[in-house]
Amino acid sequence: QGFAIGELSPADMVKLVEPCFSCHGKEGASTEADVPSIASYSDKYLGDSLIKYQKKERPCIETEIRSGSKKGSKTDMCKIAKDLSEKDIEQIAEYFSGQTFVRTPQQFDADLAKKGRAVHKNKCDTCHGESGTLPGDNAGILGGQKMAYLKEQLKLFKEGKRPMSKKMKPKLESLSDADIEAVINYYGSIQ
């Protein structure tokens, strides 16, 4: 039939990932300021994120479903991930990792972005290579991501509500609020 044993048919794959489009946009290219584009994230990062939501290790922030048959109703990522099997997670992660990341055109402060570039180079570049645009670093895509989303996630990290790696913790804690605003503008400037 054109697909390997154990893999989903194209129709079943669409059925599995289509609910994700309701918030993350078609093929993972979100148009919502507070919802990340997940296309092209590494399958490892996506899979690990879904598992963390299942275990409620990441914040379960309630949001409104943006489109589809459940538009207007409320949910959160922990509820969405709750009943996914290991195979479902693997398939979803593989699907979105194969899509193309679409950078978000957005307003940013050019002076802050210039300062943020230096902050990124000194504090973030080791794990978030090439201005945070490399899917293969297994740390999400920051360059060109939604600035409102990045701001919220960095706030959650700083408040200890979202777990971070041992390497990230001292680097993030050393950043001032001004440094964080600058680096967010830098990532937002990447088109």
Residue pairs with C-beta under 8 A, 6 or more apart in sequence:
1 9
3 9
3 10
6 87
7 91
8 16
8 91
13 91
13 95
16 88
16 91
16 92
16 95
17 91
17 92
17 95
17 96
18 68
19 68
19 80
20 28
20 38
20 92
20 96
21 27
21 28
21 67
21 68
22 65
22 66
22 67
22 68
22 70
22 71
23 30
23 32
23 35
23 63
23 65
23 66
23 67
24 30
24 35
24 36
24 37
24 38
25 31
25 32
25 35
25 37
27 39
27 96
27 99
27 100
28 37
28 38
28 39
28 40
28 41
28 96
28 99
29 37
29 39
29 99
29 100
29 101
29 102
30 36
30 37
30 38
30 146
32 66
32 146
33 146
33 147
33 148
33 149
34 63
34 146
34 148
34 149
34 152
35 63
35 66
35 146
35 149
36 140
36 145
36 146
36 149
37 101
37 102
37 104
37 141
37 145
37 146
38 46
38 96
39 96
39 99
39 100
39 101
39 102
40 96
40 97
40 99
40 100
40 101
40 135
40 141
41 96
41 97
41 101
41 135
41 140
41 141
42 97
42 135
42 136
42 137
42 138
43 90
43 93
43 94
43 96
43 97
44 93
44 138
45 135
45 138
45 139
45 140
46 92
46 93
46 96
46 97
47 89
47 90
47 92
47 93
48 138
49 58
50 81
50 84
50 89
50 92
50 93
51 81
51 89
52 58
52 163
53 60
53 77
53 78
53 80
53 81
54 78
54 81
54 82
54 84
56 78
57 163
58 77
58 78
58 162
58 163
59 156
59 161
59 162
60 76
60 77
60 78
60 79
61 76
61 77
62 74
62 75
62 76
63 74
63 75
63 76
64 72
64 73
64 74
65 71
65 72
65 73
65 74
65 75
81 89
84 92
97 135
101 133
101 135
101 141
101 144
102 144
103 143
103 144
103 145
103 190
103 191
104 144
104 145
104 146
104 147
104 188
105 191
106 146
106 147
106 188
107 188
108 147
108 185
108 186
108 188
108 189
109 185
110 189
112 181
112 182
112 185
112 186
113 182
113 185
113 186
113 188
113 189
114 186
115 179
115 182
115 186
116 179
116 181
116 182
116 183
116 184
116 185
116 186
116 187
116 189
117 131
117 186
119 175
119 179
119 182
119 183
119 186
120 128
120 131
120 132
120 183
120 186
120 187
123 171
123 172
123 174
123 175
123 179
123 183
124 132
124 142
124 171
124 183
125 131
126 167
127 137
127 139
127 165
127 167
127 168
128 134
128 137
128 139
128 142
129 137
130 143
131 142
131 143
131 186
131 187
131 190
132 139
132 140
132 141
132 142
132 143
132 145
132 187
132 190
133 141
133 142
133 143
133 144
133 190
134 141
135 141
142 150
142 187
143 187
143 190
144 187
144 188
144 190
144 191
145 187
145 188
147 184
147 185
147 187
147 188
150 184
150 187
150 188
151 180
151 184
153 162
154 172
154 180
154 184
156 162
157 164
157 168
157 172
158 172
158 173
158 180
164 172
175 183
